[in-house]
Amino acid sequence: MSEPDDLQLEEARRAFESLGDPDAPDDGTRSADPHPPGEVSETWDADYDAWPDVGASPASPRQERGVDKQQEYVLRTVEERDVRFIRLWFTDVLGFLKSVAITAAELENAFTEGIGFDGSSIDGFARVQEADMLVVPDASTFQVLPWRPESQGVARMFCDILTPDGQPFAADPRHVLKRTLERAAEMGFTFYVHPEMEFFLFKGQDDPTPLDNGSYFDMTPLDVQQDFRRQAINMLERMGISVEFSHHEVAPSQHEIDLRFADALTMADNIMTFRLVVKETALQRGIYASFMPKPIEGEWGNAMHLHLSLFEGDSNAFDDPSDEYRLSPIARMFTAGVLRHAREISAVTNQWVNSYKRLTARLHGPLPSGEAPVFVTWGRSNRSALVRIPMYKPRKGTSTRIEYRAPDPACNPYLTFALILAAGLKGIEEEYVLPEESEDNAFELTPAERAAAGIERLPSSLGEALQIMESSELVADTLGEHLFSHFLANKRREWEEYSAHVTPFELERFLPTL
């Protein structure tokens, strides 16, 4: 028997689908089902093995060359939308976005073989003798950049870094997060994150003059920032990033845009995109956007409060309707893990010398840190706590979550999410016991009262944070030896340079008298 040609296969497939789908439209070519429901055709059964496999579509030429369906969709979209360049994005150890642009003609090769680059030129990646790296785009992250021209446009994809033998590069921050998420998946969990992104708008990069005197939720007349937020949100949503809401924050010219929750890997990619979109939008309007943790002395700093939850399938593993705070045993052990290891991970969640200007109590009022956490506590309505239990919708089980309030928006989101998740999973694995809730404002307690309650303080400087991180087994295991040692070395240099710098404060305070 000769092999059927492509036309015969397609005709057989259409005939098979019209017979097997009772809801298929009747275009006049569909035959009535010759067998009543429940009746089996003996002829069909006897001849089944002789039928070609009409249920499986033949592989396309691209698929035969190693391109999967998602990648084929991207290649087709690039052709149909006249995309000329594709930017391949990844981050270095500190979370700075890196990009290499390729033409549309090179995209298929990038999918199947990767694009080579010198890893020794990327901070924290590799030594000179181990420099060869491959950047391989993740087709699921494809988006057209809305601020580029539509004709001969530009798109982007996030990438994974591979070694020449095709293995994931251990020091790739995105891989560190993926590796930790795989651990969670083995335990049956999916990790979801919802961040509150804060930033300042200034006149220029060298001129941190606020553009308004607004405060929390203010709506000022002729507010240039209202148009800014609208434009930035439009760009984000055109790139597939859902925004929950936005508003003016407490400090002058400070703003917040909250991203709708997503799985941690998607959210880390979204945060990297968010930071670029906000800066691009500011540039278009002739102003400057900054995610610096504490750019203005005496004002509140920029935070990135993270709302966190674990799901088991479609069920929120953090929710327990019988608990006073709806916190399940999983949620309590996870929170206990985050609290116990909070000091160890601070050098990553708050990685700059400037980060610790935010985590200090030097403002006036009942919260002298401006709601930035200073002490390792948890509470329900306590905004001085490091971990807060939001109770906006107490009857909605899917909304049960914890809010981790230490990170700032200048961190590396991949490493930050990986370490927070690793701390929580360790709490679950070792069944940590959640300490008593802190109902008091920790700032109003005396040092003796805090010591008696077992309340620890977060590191007060990058130097202290590095000392604590250096002895952390959790951080070393999560980051891996290469990334762990490089991060410490890089940040020690930053701390030493900062410590040696003679500041205007010192000159003003000491030069006239010493």
N, C-alpha and C positions, 0 to 999 in steps of 0.2 A: 504494500500500500504506500503510495507516494505521500510525502509530507504536504499538508495544506499550505497554500501561500498566505500572505498577509491579508489579502482581501477576504479569503474564505474564513480566516480566523476572526476577522472583524464582524462578518455576517453571522458567524456562529455565536459570537459574544452577544450581539444585539438580540438574537433569537432567544438565547439562554436567559438574558436579563428580563426580556418582556414576559417570558413564561414564568419566571421565578418571582416577579414583583407585581402583586395584585394592584398596587397603586400607580403603576406606570401609566402614563397618558396613552389613550387609544387614538393613534393617528391614522387608523384605517389599515395598518399593516399588522397589528397585533392579533394573534389567533386566540380564540377562546381556549381556556384550559381544558384539555380532553379528559382530565381525571378529576372527579369530585374530591372535595377535601377529605383527607384521610386515606384515599385510595392510592396505592403505589403501582406504578407502571412496571410490569415484569420486563417489558421490552427495554425500558430505560435502564433498569438495574443490570440486565444482561449485557447491554451495549456500553455501559458507563466507562469501562476501561479503554474503549476504543475512541472516546471523545478527546479532543485536544484540551489542554488546560486553559479554557477560555476565561476563567475567573481572574487570572493574573495577566496584567498588561505586559506586553513585551518591553524589555528594558530599552530606554532611549540611548542614543549614542553617547550622551554625556554620562548616563548612569553606568554604561559599560566602561567608561574611562575613570570610574571611581567617584563620580559626583552623586551625592544623595539627593533626595527629593527637595529638601529644604534649600540646599545649595542651588539646585536647578531652578527653583522658584526665584531666588535672588538673581541668578543670571538672566532669566527671562524678564524680570522687572527692570533690571539695568538697561536691557535693550529697549523695552517698551517705553520707559520714561526718559530716555536719552540722557542717562547718567554717564558722565565722561570720566570722573575720577572717584575713586573709593579710598577713603582714609581708614587705615587699619590702626585701631587704638589699643593701647595697653598702658599700664602704669609702672613706674619704678617703685622701689621699696617705700619711699616716702609719700607715695600717692600722687605724684605729678604725672599728668597725662602726657603720653608719648604718642606720636603719630607718624606713619609712613604712608604716602599717597601712591597708589598704583592706578594705571589706566584700566578701563573696562576690559581691554583685550587681555590683560594679565590676570583677571579675576579667577578664571577657572583654574589656572595654574596655582594661584594662591590657595585655593580650596584643596587641591589634590596633593600639592607638594610643599606649600608654605613659601614664605619669602624670607631669604636669609638676611641677617644683620649682625653687626658687631656687638655682642653682648657686653664686652668689657667697657664700652662707652656709655652704658646705662648704669646709673648709680645703684650699686648693690647686686648687680646681676652676676658677673663672672670675672675671673682673672684673665689676663691677656692670653695665657696659654690655653684657656677654655672659652675663647671668645665666640665661636661660631654658634649662632642660635637661629631658630626658625620662628616666625610669627605666622600663626594659622588662624584665619578669621572664623568666628562663630556666626554661622549664617542666621541663627535665630535672633541676632541683635541688629540686623540690617535696618537702617533708617536713612531716608534722604534728609540732608541738612536743610532746614527751611530758610535759613538766612543766606543761602547761596542761590545764584540764578537758576530758574527752572530749566532753561535751555542749556544743554550740556552741563547738567547739575553735578552736585557732589553728594555722595552718601558716606556713611560710616558703619563700621562693624567693630565690636570688641573682639579681642584676639586672645588665644592661649599661646604661651611660649613653650616651644619644644626644643629638645636637644637634637643634634643631627641624626641620632638613631631613632627619633620619633617618640621619645619618652617625655612626659611633662617635666618642665624645668622646676625643680623643687622650690626655688626662691621666687617664682612668679607669684605675686600677691593674689591674683585671681585663682591660681591653683591652690594656694594655701586655704582660701575660703572653700573652694570646691571639695578639697580633701576633708575639711571639717564637716561640711554638709553631708558628705557620704557617711561619716560616722553617725550623724544624727539619723540619716535614712536607715542605717542598719539597726537602729533602736526603734524604728517605726515613726520617726518625726520629720516634719517639714517645718523649717524655721522662717517665720514671717517678721517683717520689719516695716514700721511706719515712722519716718523721721520728720521732725520739725526743723526746717532749714532756715537759719537766721543769717542776715548779712547787712552790711552798711552800704549806703550810697554816698560818695564824696565828690567834690568838685574835680579832683584829679588824683593820680597815683602818688604825687608828691604834695598833695594839698588835702589833708583829712578834715576839711571844713564841712560840717553837716549841711545838707540842703534844706532842712526844715527844723522846727522846734517841736515837732509832734511827739506824742507819747502813745501808750498802749491803746490800740483800736481807734486812734484818732483818724478823722477824715477832714483834712484841711482843704480850704478852697484853692482851686487852681493847683492842686497837688500834682506836681510832675511825676511823683512816685506812683500815683494811682495808675497813670498811663504806663509807667514802667512795668508794674506788676502785671497789668493786663497783657502787654506785649510779650513779656517773658512767659506767662502761662500759655498764651496762644502758641508760642514756639514749642514749649514742652509737650503740649497735647498733640501738636502736629507730628511729634516724634514718638508718639505712643506712650508718653509718661503722664499718668493721671494725677491731677492736682485736686486736693480736698478743699482747701481754702487758703486765703492769704489776708494779711493785715499789717498795719503799722505796729512795730514793737515798742518797748518801753523807752529806749534811748532815742535821742534826736537822729533822724535819718536812718533808723534801723527798721528792718522789715523781716517778715516771716512768710514763707510759702511752705505749706505742708503737702507732702507727697502721699498719695493713697497707698496703703500697704501692699506689699508684694513679697515674693520669696526673696531670701537674702541676696542671692547672686544677682537677680534682676535688679534689686534695689541698689546694690553697690554700683552696678553699671549706670543706673539712673542718677545716682548722686554725682558720679563723674560727669555725666552729660549735663546735669543741672548746673554745676559750677561753671561749666563753659558757656552754657546758654545765658546765664545771668551776666557773666562778664561780656559776652558778645552783645547782649541787649544794651548794657550800659555804654559800651564803646560806640554803638550806633547813635546813642543819644548824647554823646559828648561828655559823659560822666564816668565815674569809676566805681566798680563794685568790689567790696572786700569781705572775705571770710576770715580775716584775722581775728583771733579769739578776743583780744582786748585792745582795740585801736584807740579808744578815747579814755583817758584817765578820769576817774570819777563817775563814769557811766557804766551801765550794764554791758556785759560782753556778749559775743556771739556764741550761742549754744547749738547743739544738735541733739535735742532730746529724742531718744529712741523708744518707741513703743514696740514691745516684743511679745511674741507668742509662739508656741509650738502646736502644730496640728497633727492629729493622727487620722489620715484620710481627710474626710470632710468635718471631723469633730475637733473642737478646740480642746486640746489636752490640758490647758490651764484652767478650764471651767469646771466648777463643782457647785451646783445650785444649793446644796445643803450647807455649804460653808458660809460663814458670816460675810466674808469678802469675795465669795465665789471662787476662791483659790483652791485648786485641786492639790493633792499631795505632790504631783509632778511640778506644779507651779511653785509650790513652797520650797521644794528641794532645789529647783532651778534658781530661784531667787537667792536661796542660801549660798549656792555656789558662786553666783555673781558677786554677792556681798563679801564672801570670804576671800576672793581673789581680786577684788577691785583695786587694791593698792598695787598688786603685781602687774596689772594690765594698764595702769595709768600712763606709763611712758608711751604707749601706743595710742590709746584713746585720746590723749592730750599730749601730743608729741613735740610741741614747740616751747621754747623758753617763755614765750608770750602767753602760752596756755595757762600758766600758773598765776598770771596776773588776774585772770578771771576767777580762778579757784582760791580766792583770798577774801577775807572779811574786812574790807576797808571802806564800805559805803555806809551811809547813814540809814537808819530805820530798823525795823524788826528783822529784816533779812540783809545783813551788811554785805553779803556776797552777791546781792541782786539775784537771788534764787539759784545761783550756781552752788552745787553741793560742795561742802567742805568736809562733812563728817559721814562716816559709813553707817547709815541707818536706813530703815525703810518705814513707810507709813502710808496710810490711805489718803488723807487730805493734807499731809504735811509736806509743804513745798520746800522745806529745808532739808528733806531727806534725799539720799542718793538714789534710792529706788522708791518710786511712788506707785500706788495702786489706783489708777483712774477709775472713777465710779460715775462716769457720765451717763451710761446706759446699763444700770445694774441688772435689768431683767433680760438683757440680750447676751446669751451665752457666747456667741462668736466674738463679742467685744471684750471679753475678759483678757487682760494683758497686764504686763508690768511696764513701767516707764523708767528707763535708765537715763539719768540726767547729767552724767559727767562729760560725755564726749563733746568736742567742738567740731564745727564744720570744716576745719582745716586738716582733719585726720585722714589717714588712708582707710576708706570704708571697708575694703576687703579684709585688711588685717584686724580692724576694729570689730567687725562682725564675727570673724573667726574666733577671736579671743573671748568675746562675750559668750558666744555659743559654747566654746570649749569649757569655760568656767561653769556655765549652767549645766552642761551634760555631766561634768564631774560631780556636781552636787547631786544629780539624779543617780548616777552610778554608785556613789558612795553614801547615798541617803543622808545628806547633810540635814541638820535640824535648823529650821529658820528661827533666828533669835526673836525675842519679844519686839513687838511693834514699838516704835518711838513716837509717842503722841505729843511730846514736848518739842518746842523749837530748840534745836540743839545749840543755837547761838546764845540762848538765854541761860543755859546751864553753866555752872562754874567748871573749870578743868577737873576739880575733884569729883563733881557730880557725874561728869562724862566718864571719868575713869571708873567710878563705881558701877556705872551702867554698862561698862565694856564697850564704849563708843570710841572707835578709832578715827583718826583723821586721815584724809587723803594726803598724798605727798604735797608739800607746799612749794616744791621747785622741781624742775626737770632733773637736776642733779640727784635729789632724793629719790625721785621716781626711777631713775636708772639703777641706783643701788639696790632698790627693792626688786626690780625686774631681773637683775643679773642673777639672783639666787632662786628665780622662779622655775621650777620644773615644768609647770603647766605651760608657761609662755615658750620655753625652749622646745618642748615637745610639739606644740601647735605650730610654731613658726618654722621649725626645722633648724638644724645647726648652722647652715650657711646664712640664712636670713637673720637669725637671732644674733649671731656674732657681728654681722655687718651693721645691723640696726644699732646695736649698742655702741659700736665704734664710731658711727656717723654722729650719733646724738651726744656722745662724750665730747667730740670735737666742737659741736655747737655749744655745749655747756661751758667748755673751757674758754672758748672765744668770748662768750657772753660774760663770764666771770672776770676775764682780763680787761674788759672794756670799761673805760672811765666815762661815766654817764654825766649828763648835765646836772642831775640831782646831786652828785658828789661834788661837782665844781661849785654849784651854788651854795651847798651846805658847808663845805669844808675849806674851800680856797680862801675865803675872807678871814677865817679864824685860825687856821692851822699853819 
